């Protein structure tokens, strides 16, 4: 992807505006415009890798966003549940339980949005 092309990602800008311009730049321009757009892995696969890393490290604040993003990238609710169950054995039961709690809330919130 050339410097002129972007995905239009503005999550960093929305979160931090002018408060943390360096973090905004690396989030929007490098992470989402470059890393997430690399062709060697699909966005679906990148989502699963990201969910695994966030679950393993207990980063549930970031996990909420990435579970929703994974669904946009083609990961089904059942696949997300199965991935988190599998991860619980490798990352520790508390991390798996915490991640599943985040997914459950996300699914429930989406159900509320559809009403």
Buried (B, 14 or more C-beta within 10 A) or exposed (E): EEEEEBEEBEBBBEBBEEEEEEEBEBBBBEBBBBEBBEEEEEBBEBBBEBBBBBBBEBBBEBBBBBBBBBBEBEBEBEBBBEBBEEBBEEBBEEBBEBBBEBBEEBBEEEEEEEE
